[in-house]
Amino acid sequence: MASGTPLISSNRASLPEVGGNAALYFDAENAEELARLMIRVATDPELRSQMVSQGTVQAQKFTYADSAERILNLYEQVLGTAD
């Protein structure tokens, strides 16, 4: 998403949390559903454009710096060294 690519993702684990409303999701055990979504994204320029736009915004929620800061804060809380 950060590089301007539409995201099609499995609906398992935390992937929907990361992709948010910017991605299309499929059941990881359903190859036909994945193929259908791939064709849909490849043939629908409006959908693709919308996914790229929303994906860019969604990806900004998950920067390396923000993630590192959250992890550091968590460690500090667990170790009892937080401010």
Jmol script that loads the backbone (N, CA, C; Angstrom):
load data "model"
ATOM      1  N   MET A   1       0.828  -1.197   0.000  1.00  0.00           N
ATOM      2  CA  MET A   1       0.000   0.000   0.000  1.00  0.00           C
ATOM      3  C   MET A   1       0.867   1.254   0.000  1.00  0.00           C
ATOM      4  N   ALA A   2       1.956   1.229   0.745  1.00  0.00           N
ATOM      5  CA  ALA A   2       2.818   2.405   0.830  1.00  0.00           C
ATOM      6  C   ALA A   2       3.460   2.738  -0.511  1.00  0.00           C
ATOM      7  N   SER A   3       3.576   1.745  -1.380  1.00  0.00           N
ATOM      8  CA  SER A   3       4.193   1.996  -2.684  1.00  0.00           C
ATOM      9  C   SER A   3       3.163   2.203  -3.790  1.00  0.00           C
ATOM     10  N   GLY A   4       1.896   2.375  -3.410  1.00  0.00           N
ATOM     11  CA  GLY A   4       0.861   2.656  -4.393  1.00  0.00           C
ATOM     12  C   GLY A   4       0.317   1.438  -5.102  1.00  0.00           C
ATOM     13  N   THR A   5       0.337   0.308  -4.436  1.00  0.00           N
ATOM     14  CA  THR A   5      -0.160  -0.934  -5.010  1.00  0.00           C
ATOM     15  C   THR A   5      -1.456  -1.337  -4.312  1.00  0.00           C
ATOM     16  N   PRO A   6      -2.498  -1.677  -5.058  1.00  0.00           N
ATOM     17  CA  PRO A   6      -3.727  -2.161  -4.422  1.00  0.00           C
ATOM     18  C   PRO A   6      -3.435  -3.446  -3.646  1.00  0.00           C
ATOM     19  N   LEU A   7      -4.062  -3.586  -2.508  1.00  0.00           N
ATOM     20  CA  LEU A   7      -3.813  -4.745  -1.655  1.00  0.00           C
ATOM     21  C   LEU A   7      -5.000  -5.705  -1.666  1.00  0.00           C
ATOM     22  N   ILE A   8      -4.711  -6.945  -1.996  1.00  0.00           N
ATOM     23  CA  ILE A   8      -5.654  -8.047  -1.840  1.00  0.00           C
ATOM     24  C   ILE A   8      -5.036  -8.951  -0.795  1.00  0.00           C
ATOM     25  N   SER A   9      -5.753  -9.213   0.277  1.00  0.00           N
ATOM     26  CA  SER A   9      -5.167  -9.890   1.423  1.00  0.00           C
ATOM     27  C   SER A   9      -6.078 -10.979   1.965  1.00  0.00           C
ATOM     28  N   SER A  10      -5.468 -11.941   2.599  1.00  0.00           N
ATOM     29  CA  SER A  10      -6.222 -12.925   3.355  1.00  0.00           C
ATOM     30  C   SER A  10      -6.970 -12.216   4.477  1.00  0.00           C
ATOM     31  N   ASN A  11      -8.084 -12.766   4.870  1.00  0.00           N
ATOM     32  CA  ASN A  11      -8.868 -12.172   5.958  1.00  0.00           C
ATOM     33  C   ASN A  11      -8.491 -12.775   7.311  1.00  0.00           C
ATOM     34  N   ARG A  12      -7.341 -13.387   7.398  1.00  0.00           N
ATOM     35  CA  ARG A  12      -6.895 -14.068   8.615  1.00  0.00           C
ATOM     36  C   ARG A  12      -6.014 -13.173   9.477  1.00  0.00           C
ATOM     37  N   ALA A  13      -5.923 -13.545  10.732  1.00  0.00           N
ATOM     38  CA  ALA A  13      -5.051 -12.907  11.730  1.00  0.00           C
ATOM     39  C   ALA A  13      -5.289 -11.398  11.782  1.00  0.00           C
ATOM     40  N   SER A  14      -4.208 -10.638  11.821  1.00  0.00           N
ATOM     41  CA  SER A  14      -4.332  -9.176  11.956  1.00  0.00           C
ATOM     42  C   SER A  14      -4.302  -8.454  10.618  1.00  0.00           C
ATOM     43  N   LEU A  15      -4.313  -9.185   9.519  1.00  0.00           N
ATOM     44  CA  LEU A  15      -4.215  -8.548   8.201  1.00  0.00           C
ATOM     45  C   LEU A  15      -5.351  -7.561   7.928  1.00  0.00           C
ATOM     46  N   PRO A  16      -6.609  -7.870   8.269  1.00  0.00           N
ATOM     47  CA  PRO A  16      -7.668  -6.863   8.063  1.00  0.00           C
ATOM     48  C   PRO A  16      -7.462  -5.596   8.899  1.00  0.00           C
ATOM     49  N   GLU A  17      -6.847  -5.738  10.055  1.00  0.00           N
ATOM     50  CA  GLU A  17      -6.569  -4.566  10.879  1.00  0.00           C
ATOM     51  C   GLU A  17      -5.558  -3.658  10.181  1.00  0.00           C
ATOM     52  N   VAL A  18      -4.575  -4.258   9.561  1.00  0.00           N
ATOM     53  CA  VAL A  18      -3.546  -3.473   8.880  1.00  0.00           C
ATOM     54  C   VAL A  18      -4.084  -2.872   7.580  1.00  0.00           C
ATOM     55  N   GLY A  19      -4.796  -3.662   6.803  1.00  0.00           N
ATOM     56  CA  GLY A  19      -5.313  -3.175   5.523  1.00  0.00           C
ATOM     57  C   GLY A  19      -6.494  -2.246   5.648  1.00  0.00           C
ATOM     58  N   GLY A  20      -7.252  -2.390   6.738  1.00  0.00           N
ATOM     59  CA  GLY A  20      -8.416  -1.535   6.946  1.00  0.00           C
ATOM     60  C   GLY A  20      -9.386  -1.594   5.779  1.00  0.00           C
ATOM     61  N   ASN A  21      -9.982  -0.463   5.468  1.00  0.00           N
ATOM     62  CA  ASN A  21     -10.936  -0.373   4.359  1.00  0.00           C
ATOM     63  C   ASN A  21     -10.247  -0.196   3.007  1.00  0.00           C
ATOM     64  N   ALA A  22      -8.921  -0.180   3.013  1.00  0.00           N
ATOM     65  CA  ALA A  22      -8.175   0.072   1.779  1.00  0.00           C
ATOM     66  C   ALA A  22      -7.917  -1.197   0.971  1.00  0.00           C
ATOM     67  N   ALA A  23      -8.191  -2.354   1.540  1.00  0.00           N
ATOM     68  CA  ALA A  23      -7.869  -3.622   0.881  1.00  0.00           C
ATOM     69  C   ALA A  23      -9.136  -4.418   0.586  1.00  0.00           C
ATOM     70  N   LEU A  24      -8.980  -5.397  -0.295  1.00  0.00           N
ATOM     71  CA  LEU A  24     -10.017  -6.397  -0.520  1.00  0.00           C
ATOM     72  C   LEU A  24      -9.533  -7.681   0.142  1.00  0.00           C
ATOM     73  N   TYR A  25     -10.445  -8.425   0.731  1.00  0.00           N
ATOM     74  CA  TYR A  25     -10.064  -9.607   1.515  1.00  0.00           C
ATOM     75  C   TYR A  25     -10.702 -10.869   0.956  1.00  0.00           C
ATOM     76  N   PHE A  26      -9.992 -11.978   1.138  1.00  0.00           N
ATOM     77  CA  PHE A  26     -10.473 -13.275   0.690  1.00  0.00           C
ATOM     78  C   PHE A  26     -10.160 -14.325   1.751  1.00  0.00           C
ATOM     79  N   ASP A  27     -10.905 -15.406   1.718  1.00  0.00           N
ATOM     80  CA  ASP A  27     -10.655 -16.552   2.585  1.00  0.00           C
ATOM     81  C   ASP A  27      -9.412 -17.262   2.056  1.00  0.00           C
ATOM     82  N   ALA A  28      -8.427 -17.464   2.896  1.00  0.00           N
ATOM     83  CA  ALA A  28      -7.153 -18.058   2.479  1.00  0.00           C
ATOM     84  C   ALA A  28      -7.305 -19.462   1.911  1.00  0.00           C
ATOM     85  N   GLU A  29      -8.413 -20.101   2.168  1.00  0.00           N
ATOM     86  CA  GLU A  29      -8.636 -21.446   1.646  1.00  0.00           C
ATOM     87  C   GLU A  29      -9.467 -21.450   0.365  1.00  0.00           C
ATOM     88  N   ASN A  30      -9.739 -20.269  -0.183  1.00  0.00           N
ATOM     89  CA  ASN A  30     -10.600 -20.160  -1.349  1.00  0.00           C
ATOM     90  C   ASN A  30      -9.857 -19.509  -2.515  1.00  0.00           C
ATOM     91  N   ALA A  31      -9.211 -20.331  -3.334  1.00  0.00           N
ATOM     92  CA  ALA A  31      -8.427 -19.831  -4.464  1.00  0.00           C
ATOM     93  C   ALA A  31      -9.307 -19.134  -5.498  1.00  0.00           C
ATOM     94  N   GLU A  32     -10.529 -19.594  -5.668  1.00  0.00           N
ATOM     95  CA  GLU A  32     -11.433 -18.961  -6.634  1.00  0.00           C
ATOM     96  C   GLU A  32     -11.779 -17.534  -6.221  1.00  0.00           C
ATOM     97  N   GLU A  33     -11.946 -17.336  -4.939  1.00  0.00           N
ATOM     98  CA  GLU A  33     -12.249 -15.998  -4.439  1.00  0.00           C
ATOM     99  C   GLU A  33     -11.055 -15.070  -4.682  1.00  0.00           C
ATOM    100  N   LEU A  34      -9.847 -15.552  -4.430  1.00  0.00           N
ATOM    101  CA  LEU A  34      -8.650 -14.766  -4.695  1.00  0.00           C
ATOM    102  C   LEU A  34      -8.565 -14.415  -6.179  1.00  0.00           C
ATOM    103  N   ALA A  35      -8.780 -15.381  -7.038  1.00  0.00           N
ATOM    104  CA  ALA A  35      -8.721 -15.143  -8.485  1.00  0.00           C
ATOM    105  C   ALA A  35      -9.765 -14.107  -8.908  1.00  0.00           C
ATOM    106  N   ARG A  36     -10.963 -14.201  -8.352  1.00  0.00           N
ATOM    107  CA  ARG A  36     -12.035 -13.250  -8.681  1.00  0.00           C
ATOM    108  C   ARG A  36     -11.636 -11.836  -8.288  1.00  0.00           C
ATOM    109  N   LEU A  37     -11.032 -11.682  -7.110  1.00  0.00           N
ATOM    110  CA  LEU A  37     -10.603 -10.354  -6.665  1.00  0.00           C
ATOM    111  C   LEU A  37      -9.460  -9.822  -7.522  1.00  0.00           C
ATOM    112  N   MET A  38      -8.552 -10.686  -7.917  1.00  0.00           N
ATOM    113  CA  MET A  38      -7.442 -10.263  -8.776  1.00  0.00           C
ATOM    114  C   MET A  38      -7.963  -9.746 -10.110  1.00  0.00           C
ATOM    115  N   ILE A  39      -8.915 -10.476 -10.681  1.00  0.00           N
ATOM    116  CA  ILE A  39      -9.511 -10.046 -11.951  1.00  0.00           C
ATOM    117  C   ILE A  39     -10.256  -8.728 -11.767  1.00  0.00           C
ATOM    118  N   ARG A  40     -10.967  -8.608 -10.669  1.00  0.00           N
ATOM    119  CA  ARG A  40     -11.721  -7.384 -10.408  1.00  0.00           C
ATOM    120  C   ARG A  40     -10.801  -6.168 -10.323  1.00  0.00           C
ATOM    121  N   VAL A  41      -9.713  -6.288  -9.583  1.00  0.00           N
ATOM    122  CA  VAL A  41      -8.770  -5.170  -9.449  1.00  0.00           C
ATOM    123  C   VAL A  41      -8.092  -4.873 -10.792  1.00  0.00           C
ATOM    124  N   ALA A  42      -7.759  -5.919 -11.544  1.00  0.00           N
ATOM    125  CA  ALA A  42      -7.070  -5.734 -12.827  1.00  0.00           C
ATOM    126  C   ALA A  42      -7.963  -5.095 -13.884  1.00  0.00           C
ATOM    127  N   THR A  43      -9.274  -5.278 -13.774  1.00  0.00           N
ATOM    128  CA  THR A  43     -10.178  -4.802 -14.824  1.00  0.00           C
ATOM    129  C   THR A  43     -11.021  -3.590 -14.442  1.00  0.00           C
ATOM    130  N   ASP A  44     -10.894  -3.119 -13.223  1.00  0.00           N
ATOM    131  CA  ASP A  44     -11.696  -1.987 -12.765  1.00  0.00           C
ATOM    132  C   ASP A  44     -10.779  -0.825 -12.377  1.00  0.00           C
ATOM    133  N   PRO A  45     -10.478   0.077 -13.316  1.00  0.00           N
ATOM    134  CA  PRO A  45      -9.548   1.168 -13.025  1.00  0.00           C
ATOM    135  C   PRO A  45     -10.019   2.094 -11.899  1.00  0.00           C
ATOM    136  N   GLU A  46     -11.332   2.290 -11.783  1.00  0.00           N
ATOM    137  CA  GLU A  46     -11.853   3.152 -10.713  1.00  0.00           C
ATOM    138  C   GLU A  46     -11.607   2.516  -9.347  1.00  0.00           C
ATOM    139  N   LEU A  47     -11.875   1.220  -9.223  1.00  0.00           N
ATOM    140  CA  LEU A  47     -11.617   0.509  -7.975  1.00  0.00           C
ATOM    141  C   LEU A  47     -10.132   0.562  -7.641  1.00  0.00           C
ATOM    142  N   ARG A  48      -9.300   0.292  -8.626  1.00  0.00           N
ATOM    143  CA  ARG A  48      -7.852   0.287  -8.427  1.00  0.00           C
ATOM    144  C   ARG A  48      -7.380   1.651  -7.934  1.00  0.00           C
ATOM    145  N   SER A  49      -7.856   2.711  -8.551  1.00  0.00           N
ATOM    146  CA  SER A  49      -7.481   4.065  -8.147  1.00  0.00           C
ATOM    147  C   SER A  49      -7.913   4.363  -6.718  1.00  0.00           C
ATOM    148  N   GLN A  50      -9.132   3.959  -6.382  1.00  0.00           N
ATOM    149  CA  GLN A  50      -9.652   4.158  -5.026  1.00  0.00           C
ATOM    150  C   GLN A  50      -8.814   3.381  -4.011  1.00  0.00           C
ATOM    151  N   MET A  51      -8.447   2.143  -4.346  1.00  0.00           N
ATOM    152  CA  MET A  51      -7.647   1.325  -3.433  1.00  0.00           C
ATOM    153  C   MET A  51      -6.260   1.925  -3.217  1.00  0.00           C
ATOM    154  N   VAL A  52      -5.663   2.449  -4.273  1.00  0.00           N
ATOM    155  CA  VAL A  52      -4.341   3.071  -4.156  1.00  0.00           C
ATOM    156  C   VAL A  52      -4.431   4.297  -3.255  1.00  0.00           C
ATOM    157  N   SER A  53      -5.430   5.125  -3.470  1.00  0.00           N
ATOM    158  CA  SER A  53      -5.609   6.332  -2.664  1.00  0.00           C
ATOM    159  C   SER A  53      -5.833   5.990  -1.191  1.00  0.00           C
ATOM    160  N   GLN A  54      -6.757   5.087  -0.929  1.00  0.00           N
ATOM    161  CA  GLN A  54      -7.039   4.691   0.458  1.00  0.00           C
ATOM    162  C   GLN A  54      -5.857   3.955   1.072  1.00  0.00           C
ATOM    163  N   GLY A  55      -5.155   3.183   0.269  1.00  0.00           N
ATOM    164  CA  GLY A  55      -4.008   2.433   0.766  1.00  0.00           C
ATOM    165  C   GLY A  55      -2.871   3.328   1.211  1.00  0.00           C
ATOM    166  N   THR A  56      -2.656   4.409   0.482  1.00  0.00           N
ATOM    167  CA  THR A  56      -1.612   5.354   0.857  1.00  0.00           C
ATOM    168  C   THR A  56      -1.905   5.953   2.229  1.00  0.00           C
ATOM    169  N   VAL A  57      -3.161   6.312   2.450  1.00  0.00           N
ATOM    170  CA  VAL A  57      -3.566   6.866   3.744  1.00  0.00           C
ATOM    171  C   VAL A  57      -3.440   5.807   4.840  1.00  0.00           C
ATOM    172  N   GLN A  58      -3.903   4.600   4.569  1.00  0.00           N
ATOM    173  CA  GLN A  58      -3.860   3.523   5.556  1.00  0.00           C
ATOM    174  C   GLN A  58      -2.413   3.174   5.916  1.00  0.00           C
ATOM    175  N   ALA A  59      -1.537   3.130   4.945  1.00  0.00           N
ATOM    176  CA  ALA A  59      -0.140   2.764   5.192  1.00  0.00           C
ATOM    177  C   ALA A  59       0.553   3.764   6.116  1.00  0.00           C
ATOM    178  N   GLN A  60       0.124   5.009   6.089  1.00  0.00           N
ATOM    179  CA  GLN A  60       0.732   6.029   6.952  1.00  0.00           C
ATOM    180  C   GLN A  60       0.468   5.764   8.430  1.00  0.00           C
ATOM    181  N   LYS A  61      -0.508   4.921   8.721  1.00  0.00           N
ATOM    182  CA  LYS A  61      -0.805   4.565  10.114  1.00  0.00           C
ATOM    183  C   LYS A  61       0.196   3.565  10.665  1.00  0.00           C
ATOM    184  N   PHE A  62       1.042   3.005   9.803  1.00  0.00           N
ATOM    185  CA  PHE A  62       1.935   1.931  10.205  1.00  0.00           C
ATOM    186  C   PHE A  62       3.379   2.205   9.784  1.00  0.00           C
ATOM    187  N   THR A  63       3.901   3.363  10.169  1.00  0.00           N
ATOM    188  CA  THR A  63       5.289   3.677   9.831  1.00  0.00           C
ATOM    189  C   THR A  63       6.235   2.937  10.779  1.00  0.00           C
ATOM    190  N   TYR A  64       7.462   2.763  10.330  1.00  0.00           N
ATOM    191  CA  TYR A  64       8.460   2.100  11.170  1.00  0.00           C
ATOM    192  C   TYR A  64       8.697   2.874  12.456  1.00  0.00           C
ATOM    193  N   ALA A  65       8.795   4.190  12.357  1.00  0.00           N
ATOM    194  CA  ALA A  65       9.051   5.016  13.531  1.00  0.00           C
ATOM    195  C   ALA A  65       7.920   4.897  14.550  1.00  0.00           C
ATOM    196  N   ASP A  66       6.680   4.948  14.094  1.00  0.00           N
ATOM    197  CA  ASP A  66       5.544   4.810  15.011  1.00  0.00           C
ATOM    198  C   ASP A  66       5.527   3.436  15.657  1.00  0.00           C
ATOM    199  N   SER A  67       5.772   2.418  14.869  1.00  0.00           N
ATOM    200  CA  SER A  67       5.786   1.056  15.411  1.00  0.00           C
ATOM    201  C   SER A  67       6.888   0.896  16.450  1.00  0.00           C
ATOM    202  N   ALA A  68       8.075   1.402  16.163  1.00  0.00           N
ATOM    203  CA  ALA A  68       9.183   1.309  17.113  1.00  0.00           C
ATOM    204  C   ALA A  68       8.855   2.046  18.408  1.00  0.00           C
ATOM    205  N   GLU A  69       8.229   3.214  18.285  1.00  0.00           N
ATOM    206  CA  GLU A  69       7.871   3.981  19.483  1.00  0.00           C
ATOM    207  C   GLU A  69       6.841   3.228  20.329  1.00  0.00           C
ATOM    208  N   ARG A  70       5.846   2.622  19.675  1.00  0.00           N
ATOM    209  CA  ARG A  70       4.839   1.853  20.416  1.00  0.00           C
ATOM    210  C   ARG A  70       5.461   0.648  21.119  1.00  0.00           C
ATOM    211  N   ILE A  71       6.375  -0.020  20.449  1.00  0.00           N
ATOM    212  CA  ILE A  71       7.037  -1.181  21.051  1.00  0.00           C
ATOM    213  C   ILE A  71       7.885  -0.738  22.238  1.00  0.00           C
ATOM    214  N   LEU A  72       8.635   0.352  22.082  1.00  0.00           N
ATOM    215  CA  LEU A  72       9.439   0.877  23.178  1.00  0.00           C
ATOM    216  C   LEU A  72       8.558   1.233  24.369  1.00  0.00           C
ATOM    217  N   ASN A  73       7.436   1.902  24.116  1.00  0.00           N
ATOM    218  CA  ASN A  73       6.513   2.257  25.202  1.00  0.00           C
ATOM    219  C   ASN A  73       5.980   1.022  25.905  1.00  0.00           C
ATOM    220  N   LEU A  74       5.683  -0.014  25.149  1.00  0.00           N
ATOM    221  CA  LEU A  74       5.199  -1.252  25.741  1.00  0.00           C
ATOM    222  C   LEU A  74       6.263  -1.881  26.627  1.00  0.00           C
ATOM    223  N   TYR A  75       7.498  -1.946  26.132  1.00  0.00           N
ATOM    224  CA  TYR A  75       8.598  -2.495  26.938  1.00  0.00           C
ATOM    225  C   TYR A  75       8.774  -1.694  28.225  1.00  0.00           C
ATOM    226  N   GLU A  76       8.713  -0.384  28.116  1.00  0.00           N
ATOM    227  CA  GLU A  76       8.874   0.456  29.307  1.00  0.00           C
ATOM    228  C   GLU A  76       7.760   0.197  30.315  1.00  0.00           C
ATOM    229  N   GLN A  77       6.540  -0.001  29.847  1.00  0.00           N
ATOM    230  CA  GLN A  77       5.425  -0.306  30.747  1.00  0.00           C
ATOM    231  C   GLN A  77       5.622  -1.648  31.427  1.00  0.00           C
ATOM    232  N   VAL A  78       6.010  -2.635  30.657  1.00  0.00           N
ATOM    233  CA  VAL A  78       6.200  -3.992  31.201  1.00  0.00           C
ATOM    234  C   VAL A  78       7.347  -4.001  32.209  1.00  0.00           C
ATOM    235  N   LEU A  79       8.415  -3.264  31.921  1.00  0.00           N
ATOM    236  CA  LEU A  79       9.581  -3.236  32.800  1.00  0.00           C
ATOM    237  C   LEU A  79       9.414  -2.237  33.947  1.00  0.00           C
ATOM    238  N   GLY A  80       8.347  -1.457  33.909  1.00  0.00           N
ATOM    239  CA  GLY A  80       8.100  -0.487  34.976  1.00  0.00           C
ATOM    240  C   GLY A  80       8.987   0.734  34.894  1.00  0.00           C
ATOM    241  N   THR A  81       9.473   1.056  33.703  1.00  0.00           N
ATOM    242  CA  THR A  81      10.338   2.220  33.555  1.00  0.00           C
ATOM    243  C   THR A  81       9.655   3.366  32.818  1.00  0.00           C
ATOM    244  N   ALA A  82       8.359   3.242  32.574  1.00  0.00           N
ATOM    245  CA  ALA A  82       7.626   4.290  31.851  1.00  0.00           C
ATOM    246  C   ALA A  82       7.528   5.530  32.699  1.00  0.00           C
ATOM    247  N   ASP A  83       7.460   6.694  32.053  1.00  0.00           N
ATOM    248  CA  ASP A  83       7.347   7.974  32.771  1.00  0.00           C
ATOM    249  C   ASP A  83       6.094   8.071  33.575  1.00  0.00           C
TER     250      ASP A  83
END
end "model"
wireframe off; spacefill off
backbone 0.3
color backbone group
